[in-house]
Amino acid sequence: MKRLRILYLGTLSGTCLDRAHAYRRLGHEVIHLDMRQWLPATAWVDRVTWRIGGHVFSPWLARRMRSELRHQHFDLCHVDNGEWVTPAIIGALKAHCGRVINYNIDDPTGPRDRRRFSAYRRAAPHYDLLAVVRQENVAECQALGARQVTRVWRSADELAHAPRAITPEVAARWHAKALFLGTWMPERGPFLLELIQRGVPLSIRGANWHKAPEWPQLQPHWKGGAIGGHDYAHAIQCAHINIGLLSKGNRDLHTTRSLEIPALGGLFCAERTPEHSELYQEGTEAIFWRDAKECAEHCLALLAQPEKAAAIAAAGHQRFLANRHGNEDILTTVLSKVAP
């Protein structure tokens, strides 16, 4: 594929930044703009976006976009997420970009975040391509008038989620027998509490766990808030078992953790779903369960068999590599859908 000049719209952090870097590793020129930085640095902007919709800010953002892009041309604009991108903004983009595509790993047509993605739904017919990660999103985006929709797997990053060398000091700091790394959600508290009650030596890391009704019982197992970068990688690599929980409100059948944990060489222990079963062979490349009782049984058995646990983790890592679910692979697939 020829080298492209890509305008990348998305936050300058997290998996969004990882994807921008992946485009660069593929040999493309990338200009990365974060539209959130064009809005006031107040929590009210995010509250309005979630409760009313990002379209509220369209007049200011469209004007700023036209100013930023004056005298520039791009082969492609990649919009990551798109919660503030309206038809008017796409119009401004198309004056400077040969193609405008959207890549969204959330559930923009689902029930949980509908107002947050009001701009996305209005803009759907104006994109040249929508890339989504759920089969349900395909039909729902087509019903909105989308021209072309493709469903892709989520991805881990070839560099950000590559295994690190683990020193004794790192191992001592991040050691965990069974780890859940993620934000509190209402359905997660009861599940993790049941694991603890069934004897699983659980560590919890992530944001907002103080909001859980189960917080008094969970607090002794909470090891700290959200982490990223090397800390995120070290935590996963130094845990004997990594528990993956889905977001029920987002209709998830797999998440980014489903790729990132095996990419880092961690043992992936998650709910049995059709997509997880497609990604990994149960019992030899990952561990799956139907409820907290089965999850606890698996965790306790594997902690008593460390060599078996290590073998499953190693096999899961090799399967991730064979599946080619890195950012570079997934983005190459997306670009192939809009190549001239």
KOLPAMI-864901 format. One record per residue: residue in three letters; x, y, z of N, C-alpha, C in turn. Coordinates in pm, whole numbers, plus 50000, padded with zeros to 5 digits. Example, Ala and Ser with C-alpha at 12.3 -4.5 7.8 and 13.67 -1.06 7.14 Angstrom:
BEGIN
ALA513194943150780512304955050780513204967050780 SER512854977550708513674989450714512905000350787 
//
This chain:
BEGIN
MET500844988050000500005000050000500885012550000 LYS500505022549922501315034649914501275042350045 ARG502275050750063502345059050183501255069650176 LEU500485070850283499375080250289499695091750385 ARG499105103050356499115114150452497775113650525 ILE497805110550654496595107650731496375118450836 LEU495185124050838494735132550948494045123451049 TYR494555123051170494035114051273493365122451381 LEU492065120551399491305127951500490985118651615 GLY491545121551731491295113251848492145118051964 THR491885112552082492605116952200494085113352191 LEU494885121052259496335118952260496735109952375 SER496005098952392496275089852503495655076252472 GLY496035066352552495385053252550495485045952418 THR494495037552391494515029452270494395038052144 CYS493785049652158493685058852044495075063251999 LEU495905067252093497275071252060498065059352005 ASP497805047352060498485035352008498185033351860 ARG496945035451820496585033551678497245044051589 ALA497345056351637498045066551559499515062551537 HIS500135057551643501525053051630501625041151535 ALA500625032351536500645020751446500605025151300 TYR499815035251269499815040651132501225045351094 ARG501895051851187503255056651158504195044851133 ARG504065034351213504935022651193504665015951060 LEU503445017451008503115012050877503675020650764 GLY504295031850800504955040150700504185052350657 HIS503045055250721502235066650680502625079250757 GLU502385090650696502555103450765501265106450841 VAL501365109550970500185111451053500235125151121 ILE499185132951102498975145351176497845142551275 HIS498145143351405497215139151509496635151451578 LEU495315153051571494615164051636493625158551738 ASP493605164651856492695160751962491635171651977 MET490425168951929489365179051932488965182652075 ARG489155173552168488805176552308489625188252359 GLN490845189752309491695200752353491225214252300 TRP490315214152204489765226652152488585231652236 LEU488145223552329487015227052415487525230552554 PRO486755237952633487215241852767487605229852852 ALA488645231652931489155220853017488335220053145 THR487075216953128486165215653241485375202753228 ALA485045196753340484275184253338482895186253278 TRP482425198753274481085201053219480995197553071 VAL482085199152997482085195352856481785180552841 ASP482415172452923482195157952916480795154252964 ARG480315161153066478965158353115477915161753010 VAL478095173152942477165176952835477225166652722 THR478445162352686478595152452579477845139752613 TRP477975134852735477335122352774475815123852791 ARG475375135152842473955136552878473105142752768 ILE473735150752681472985157252572473505152752437 GLY474825153052419475435148852294476505158452248 GLY477525153152183478635161352137478265171052027 HIS477115169251963476695178351856476505192551907 VAL476335194052038476145207352096477325216452063 PHE478515210752052479725218652033480105220351886 SER479275215451796479615215251655479975228851596 PRO479235239651623479585252551560481025256951590 TRP481455255351714482825259451752483855250051690 LEU483575237051696484545227351647484695227951495 ALA483595229951423483675230951277484485243151236 ARG484275254151306485025266351275486525264251301 ARG486845257851413488255255151445488865245451344 MET488065235651301488575225851206488945232551074 ARG488075241251025488375248250899489645256550912 SER489845262551029491055270551051492305261851056 GLU492225250451125493375241551140493815235551006 LEU492835233050917493145225750795493405234850675 ARG493375247850694493565257150582494875254250510 HIS494785252950377495935250650288496555236750306 GLN495855227350370496395213850386495535203750309 HIS496165192650271495425181750208495925168450262 PHE494975159350281495275146050332494635135550243 ASP495285124150231494675113050157493495107250233 LEU493595107650367492595100950450492465108050583 CYS491255108650635491025112850773490465100750849 HIS491145097150956490685086451046490115093251170 VAL488795091851189488135096951309488025085551408 ASP488655086951523488595076651626487495080351725 ASN486495072151736485335074151824484295083151759 GLY484535096051749483645104951675482485110651753 GLU482625112051884481505116951963481235131951943 TRP482185139251882481975153451854481915156551705 VAL481985146451621482075148751477480685147851414 THR480185159251369478855160451309478975160951157 PRO477835160551085477885162250940478595175150897 ALA478425185850973479085198450938480605197150948 ILE481075190051048482515188251064483055179050954 ILE482295168750919482725160150808482785168250678 GLY481855177350661481905186050544483195194050540 ALA483605199150657484875206550663486055197350634 LEU485975184950682487055175350660487165171650512 LYS486045169750446486065165050308486615175450211 ALA486655187850255487275198050171488795196650167 HIS489325188350259490775186850271491245172350271 CYS490315162850272490685148750285490005140450176 GLY490765131650114490195123450007489145113750057 ARG489335107850176488385098750237488265102350385 VAL487085100350441486865102350586486235089650641 ILE486945083150733486465070650791486335072250942 ASN485575063151002485415063051148485725049151200 TYR486455048651313486795036151381486325037751525 ASN485435028951570484845030751703484815017351775 ILE485495016451891485485003951968484435004152078 ASP483695015252091482575015752184481335009952117 ASP480185012652172478925007552118478045019452080 PRO478375026451971477725039351941476265038251901 THR475795026351868474375024551833473645016351938 GLY474305013652050473705005552156472945013952256 PRO472355007552357471465014452449472155022352559 ARG473415018852594474005024752714474375039452695 ASP475015043052585475595056352567474935064152454 ARG473635062752435473005068052314473205083152297 ARG473005091152400473155105652383474605109552356 ARG475525102552417476935105452394477265104552245 PHE476655095252174476995092952034475925098351938 SER475215108551980474215114451891474875120251765 ALA476045126551780476745131951663477165120651569 TYR477665109851625478075098251544476905093251461 ARG475755091851521474605086251448474135095851339 ARG474175108851366473795118551263474795118551148 ALA476065116251182477115117151080477305104151003 ALA476725093151050476985079950990476855079850837 PRO475825085950777475705085250630476775093150555 HIS477535101550625478485110450559479905104850555 TYR480175094550632481495088250629481635079350506 ASP482845077550460483115067950352483155053650405 LEU483455052050533483505038750593483335040150743 LEU482555030950803482485029450948483075015850984 ALA484065015651073484615003151125484115001351267 VAL483474990051294482864987251425483354973651474 VAL483104970751603483634958351661482544948751706 ARG481294951951681480184943151716479354940151592 GLN478894927851581478064924251467476764932251466 GLU476204935051586474974942851592475144956751532 ASN476344962651551476574976151500476474976951349 VAL476784965951280476784966151134475384969451082 ALA474394961651122473024963951075472484977251125 GLU472824980851248472314993351304472915005551233 CYS474165004851196474765015951120474205016550978 GLN473975005050919473355004850786471965011050791 ALA471235008550900469895014450916469965029550930 LEU471105034750978471285049150988471645055550854 GLY471885047250753472235052350621473705051950587 ALA474495044650668475935043850641476205038050504 ARG477185043550433477515039050297478205025450299 GLN479165023650392479915011150401480265008750547 VAL480024996650593480324992950731481134980050730 THR482194979750809482974967450822483144964350970 ARG483044951751004483234947451142484644941851156 VAL485394946551256486754941851281486864937551427 TRP487894929751456488204926451595488844938551662 ARG488694939351793489534948651866490984944051852 SER491904952151906493314948851884494154952952004 ALA495304946552016496354950952107497434957652023 ASP498344964552090499374971652015500684963852015 GLU501324963551898502544955751882503684960451973 LEU503694973252009504734978352097504224980552239 ALA503104987452253502594990652387502274978052467 HIS501894967252397501504954952466502454943452434 ALA503704946852408504724936552393505274933052531 PRO505564920352559506084916452690507384923752724 ARG507504927852851508704934352901509564924252977 ALA510834927652991511694919953081511264923053224 ILE511124912853306510654914553443511824912553539 THR512224923253604513284922453703512704917753837 PRO513544913253930513034909354062512294920854131 GLU512754933154111512094944654174510704946754117 VAL510574945553983509264946853918508324935653963 ALA508834923553968508034912154009507514913854150 ALA508354918854240507924920754379506864931654390 ARG507004942054310506044953054319504674949354265 TRP504654941954154503404939654082502834925554099 HIS503424917654184502964903754201501484903254240 ALA500754894254175499364891454213499064877054174 LYS498274870354254497874856654219496744856854116 ALA495654863654149494564865654053494284880654049 LEU494264886453930494134900953915492944904453829 PHE492154914253876491224920953785491674935253773 LEU491914939453650492384952953620491324959753534 GLY490594969153594489544975853518488684984653607 THR487864992853544486995002453612485804995453676 TRP485345000753788484124995653852482914997453761 MET482094987353751480764987853690479834980153782 PRO478554983553784477654977753885477654962553890 GLU477764955853775477704941253776479014934853821 ARG480084942653827481384936953857481614934854007 GLY481054943554090481254942254234480774928954289 PRO479514925154263479044912254315479854900454264 PHE480284900954137481064889954081482394888354153 LEU483134899454168484444898654234484304895154381 LEU483254900154446483044896754586482804881754601 GLU482054875654510481844861254518483144853654499 LEU484014858254410485324851754396486074851954529 ILE486064863354594486764864654723486154855254826 GLN484834854954830484144846454928484404831654902 ARG484724828154779485024814254745486524811054759 GLY487274820554812488664817854846489704821954744 VAL489314829154640490284833454540491104845154597 PRO492424844054595493284855054645493354866254540 LEU492374874954542492144884654434492784898054465 SER493374904054362493824918054365492994925754263 ILE492604937954299491794946454211492534959554189 ARG492634963654064493184976754030492224983553933 GLY492004996453952491135003753861490415015053930 ALA489715022853849489055035053897487655032353949 ASN487225041054042485825042254089485335030454172 TRP486245022254222485765010854302485155015254434 HIS485455027254480484835032354603483335034254587 LYS482845034454464481405035954439480635022854456 ALA481345011854463480694998654468479974996854601 PRO478734992154600478064988854726478864978854809 GLU479654970654741480454960454808481824965654855 TRP482044978854847483344984654875483934980355010 PRO483164979955120483784975955246484454962255240 GLN483864952855163484484939555150485584939355044 LEU485464947954942486434947954833487674956254865 GLN487544966254952488644975554976489944968755016 PRO489944958555101491224952155136491934945755016 HIS491194943354908491774936954790492134947054681 TRP491774959754702492024970254603493454975354618 LYS494224974854510495634978254514495964991754452 GLY494974998854402495235011854344494375014654223 GLY494435027054173493575031354064494075027453927 ALA493545034353827493865031153687495365032953662 ILE495915024253578497335024853543497475023253392 GLY498595027553340498845026453196500325024453171 GLY500685023653044502075022553006502765010253062 HIS503995012253110504765000953164504094994953287 ASP503455003253371502794998053490501674988253452 TYR500914991953349499834983153302500404969853254 ALA501454970553175502074958353124502644949853237 HIS503334956153331503934948853442502874941953528 ALA501774948853553500724943053636500164930353573 ILE499934930653442499404918953373500434907753369 GLN501674911153339502714900853328503024894253462 CYS502874901753571503244896553703502084889953776 ALA500924889253713499784882153772499764867853720 HIS499534858253808499434844353765498194842153677 ILE497104849153713495844848153638495284862153620 ASN494844865453498494194878253469492744875853434 ILE491854881453515490424879553494489894890453402 GLY489204886353297488614895753202487104896253218 LEU486574908053245485124909853258484604918453145 LEU483434915153095482814922452985482004934253039 SER481714943752952480774954452984479404950452932 LYS478514946753024477204941952983476394953052914 GLY476564965452960475824976352898476244978952756 ASN477464974752719477984977052585477884964752495 ARG477154954852535476914942852452478224936152409 ASP479194936252498480504930552465480474915352462 LEU481134909552363481454895352361482964893252364 HIS483724903952345485144904352374485504919052397 THR486624921752462487054935452490488514936952451 THR489044948952469490464950852438491334942252530 ARG490894940052654491644931152744491764917052685 SER490774913052606490804899652546492004897952455 LEU492544908952402493734908552317494984912652394 GLU494844922852479496024928352546496634918552646 ILE495814911252719496344901852818497164890852751 PRO496644883552651497494873652583498674879952510 ALA498504892052455499614898652387500794900552481 LEU500504903552608501534905652708502014892552771 GLY501404881552731501814868652785501104864852913 GLY500024871952947499264868653067498264857553043 LEU497914850553149496894840153139495524846953141 PHE494754844853035493464851453017492354842353068 CYS491564847453164490494839753229489224848153220 ALA488304844553131487174853253101485894845453076 GLU484814852953065483504846853040483504839352906 ARG482864827952906482744819852784481714826352691 THR482194831452577481324837552477481704832052340 PRO480834833252241481194828452107482464835052054 GLU482664847852081483844854752029485114850552102 HIS485044848952234486214843952306486574829852258 SER485564821752234485834808052187486414807952047 GLU486124818251969486724819351836488164823951843 LEU488474832051945489814837351960490804827152014 TYR490374819052113491304810252184490674796652210 GLN491504786452211491064772952244490914771852395 GLU489714768452439489434767652581490254756552647 GLY490844759952760491574750152839493034748752803 THR493404752852682494814751952641495414765552606 GLU494584775252563495084788652528494464799652615 ALA493394796552683492714805852774491784797652861 ILE491274803952966490324797553057489004805153050 PHE487924797853031486604804053021485684798553130 TRP484684806353166483724802553270482354808553239 ARG481314803153304479954808153284479474816853399 ASP480094815353518479664822953636480814823653735 ALA480604830753845481664832553944482094819354006 LYS481174810254025481514797254084482524789853997 GLU482254789053866483174782153778484494789653767 CYS484434802953764485664810953759486534808153881 ALA485934808053999486694805454122487314791554119 GLU486564781754071487094768054064488324767553974 HIS488254774053859489394774353766490584781453831 CYS490344792953894491444800553953492154792354060 LEU491404786254149492024778754257492784766654204 ALA492234760054103492914748454045494224752653977 LEU494204763653902495404767953830496464773453924 LEU496054779854032497044784654128497764773154196 ALA497114761754199497744749754255498584742354151 GLN498484746554024499244740253915499954751053834 PRO500974757353891501614768753823502214765253688 GLU502704753053671503294749453541502214748853433 LYS501034743553468499924743153372499484757353338 ALA499374765953439498974779853416499944786753322 ALA501244784753344502244791053259502164785853116 ALA501864772953100501744767252965500554773152891 ILE499434774852961498254780852898498534795252857 ALA499194802652945499534816552913500424817352790 ALA501424808652783502344808652668501604805052539 ALA500714795252546499954791252427499004802352384 GLY498404809352480497524820552446498274831752376 HIS499504834252421500334844552356500634840752211 GLN500974828052188501264823652052500014824351965 ARG498854821252022497614822051944497294836551908 PHE497524845752003497324859851970498184863851851 LEU499444860051852500334863451741499854857251610 ALA499394844851616498914838051495497634844351443 ASN496794849351533495524855551492495724868851419 ARG496874875051440497194887951378496164898651416 HIS496004900351546495084910351598495824921951664 GLY496964925551605497654937651646497094949751574 ASN497384961551625496884973851563497284975051417 GLU498524971551385498974972951247498174963951154 ASP497864951751198497084942551116495654947551096 ILE495024951951206493624956351198493514969051114 LEU494424978451134494364990951056494654988450908 THR495524978950879495754975450739494484970050676 THR493744961950751492464956750702491474968250676 VAL491414977750770490504989150752490884997150628 LEU492175000050612492615007950497492305000850365 SER492364987550366492104980250242490674982250192 LYS489774986050283488374988250245488155001450174 VAL489105010750190488925024050129490075027650037 ALA490935018150007492065021149918491545025349781 PRO492155035749721491695040349589491965029949481 
//
